Every structure is written in C-alpha cells, then in structure tokens.
Amino acid sequence: MQRSLTITTETCLGAEHHSNVFRDCLSPNEAYSNRTEESFLVTPRVAGYTIRLCNALALLNKDALLHGRSRLPTGKIAMKSRTASAAAIFGGAIFCLLVHLLTADGAPPSFLAKSSRSLELSDGTVQCVAFSHDGRLVAGCGDRLVQIFDVKTGERLHRLQGHTDLINSVAFSPDGGILASGSQDKTIRLWEVSSGKLLQVLTGEKGVSPQDEPITCVAFFPDGKKLASCGTNNYVTFWDIAIGMWEHKAWTDHNRQAGGCIHLAISQDGKSLAVAGTPAADGSFGSISVYSVDHGIKYVWTRPHDSGKSATNVSFSSDAKKVLSCGADHTMRVWNTSNGTPVAKLSCLDRVLRGAVLSRDGTWVVSAASDGTIQIWDVHAGKVLHTSNSDNSKIRGLAIAPDESVLAIWGEDNTVSIWKVSQTGAER
C-alpha cells in the first residue's frame, strides 16, 4: 500500500465560503461529521496535481468572493459573482472526482483469499511468525526450532537450532540480515539470515541476563543497531547488537504474577514503544503502556481494557500517531500515541481474539479469532468491512507483511497459511 499524506479541505480551498460544498463532495463518515475540518488521503503520485489544482481553485474562489471576478491560469476573464461561484463549485466537484479515482488504491482492503501455499513446520505447534521487511521471507517457530521460508515459493531455506525451550518471538532486522529469537529458555539468539549461522546469544554483562525470566517478545529498532525485549519479569530491555550487551532496562508495572509483559512494538520513527501486558491487580496500571524511547526509556501513559483483562499484542501506524492494543476482553482499541486518548473501540463480541494489526495509515485493522474468523475493520466507522473463515478453526495468531499484501495465519497445528490481501480480489 502506498504511503499517504494528508491535505485538509480548508487548506485546499483557501476560503471558508465554499468549504461545505467540498466537504459534501468528500462524504466523510459519520464519526467525523462534527469536526470543523475534514481530511482525506492523497497518494504521492497525485500530490503534485492536487496542489496545482488547489492553488488554482483558491485564486478563483478569492476573486469570486471579493471582487465578483475569477482569474484563471490562462488569463483574466471577467464574470459575474454568481457565475464565478458556480465555476468554483464545479471545479471542486472535479477535484473530488480526481481524488476519488486516483486514491482508490489507498482505501482499506475489502478482500482476503487464502493462497495455495501452506508452510509446514516440522517441530510441533507454531508459536510465532514474522515477515522480513522486504516481504520476501517469513520465519516461523515450532517448539524449539526456528525455520525460514521463501514466501513466494514456500521453500524452506534454513532450520535454526539452539534454543532449549519454547520460542515465543522472532523478528527480522530492518535490512533483513539478522533474525532475533526470544525463548522460554531466557535467552535471545541472533542468527545470520543468509547462512543460518548463529551469531551470538544475548545474556548481558558477565553472563548475567537482565531478563532472568522467559523472553516473551523481541523487536528491532528502525536503525537495526538496537533490539528491545520484554519478559514475564516485567522488564523492557534495550540491547546493543554490535557488542551484544544490554544498555537500558526499565521496570513496568504490569502484573508480574499474572504474566507481566506479553508483547511490545516500536514505532517506525524509533521514538515510541508500546507494551501489551497484564494490568495491575489494584487497577493502578493498565493493559497497554506507552514509553518515549528517544533517550533511554521514559513512561508516558497506560490504559486498561475492560474487566481487568490483558492486552495480548500492540502495533503502531507508520506515522506513530496511533497505536492499537488487542485485548483478552474481545476488543481492539486504537489510541492516540501522544496522550492515550481513545480513537476507536472495535468489539468482537464473544470471539476470542488471537491477534490484530493496525494498518500503516491507521485507517483499518485486520484481526484473527480463535474460531477461525479473519476480519478487516474500518477504524473510524467501527465496522467490519470483510470476513473470511480459515480452514483452521483454532487460530493462534497472525502476522502481516510490511507492504500489507499478504497475511500469515497459524493455528494449533504445524502449518502457516499465507493469505492475500486485496481491494478487488486475489488469486488462489
């Protein structure tokens, strides 16, 4: 999906008089009907056309309002005020049509189709899956074995052995050169992707690991130089990859006795970190917590899910303005990253959620439930756009490729199914 930039109606028009006309053309959804300024997404390939058209319309609109005249780019043409206003409205309609036609590929996907590819792991139930940043590779973990596959062909490239207990998390470095794996055996292992060679085991200074309990999640920083991990001991730890040592660690107030930190995510700008975990028994600390990680780790806010339930995973939009938490209370919550203000609540009723991911542009969510239901949601409208059913009725999780073109779904067996994400359809 293409990167998007936002242009507001007020900016485009250059005058308030006709803003309502443009707003009607854009047809914003009801959740935003009370806002004084609406926005819509324009992909980079039409940004130039958009800006030129906005400037022309602003000039025409200004003259129509102040002087009853309109100045077109090709010269000065006198016209009555009513004619100028009509021309401005007509131009606005053309503008809206242009935006609609050329940004259709930025709309939320409305179709999921299961591919013919199923990746078979030979080491027990699948525990976790992750895509490489270029989307070419996918790593999956069984009980104690990491396996790397080619997404397009389904070919198994490497079998990585070394962990002595269940593997809870895997993550590719941004350049795709290193794979990190975190395990119940309290270690993090770094592997060379091209060869499958073990590079190092992260255990901390003098062999004393700050993660003295099982590792539940690992994630690379965008620069690829640092790695973040969390565990059932409630610590979030930053590791320096070059020297293999930890450099920062911070205690969170998630409920250690009930599971502690379960999952973490780092924003694309590397400035924010979100942790999903179990809330404090006394309600003093929530299910999701967010931290500033510009310099060290600084607590920002925490929020609960309903009935004291845990959050099981988190993800950011690419601009880091929104963060999603998926909860054991059958809901997904979208929050404002900077202050924790609720943006949306998506309810799955009685379905047990096994995973959810927020889209890069923050407008849609894909979720998977334990009963095999996979859904795409519109964040702002709070409704389901598409529902598919997996052959596996006991889903354990999902992962999405960075370009949002494919999903990986896994359940209580040893297979990972690859699904295509599309707006119009997909080949099986």
Helices and strands as residue ranges (DSSP letters): E 5-8, H 9-13, H 19-26, G 30-32, E 39-42, H 44-66, E 70-72, E 75-77, H 81-102, G 104-106, E 111-120, E 128-131, E 137-141, E 145-150, E 156-161, E 167-172, E 178-183, E 188-192, E 198-202, G 205-207, E 215-220, E 226-231, E 235-240, E 245-251, G 256-258, E 261-266, E 272-277, E 288-292, E 298-303, G 306-308, E 311-316, E 322-327, E 331-336, E 342-347, E 353-358, E 364-369, E 373-378, E 383-389, E 395-400, E 406-411, E 415-422
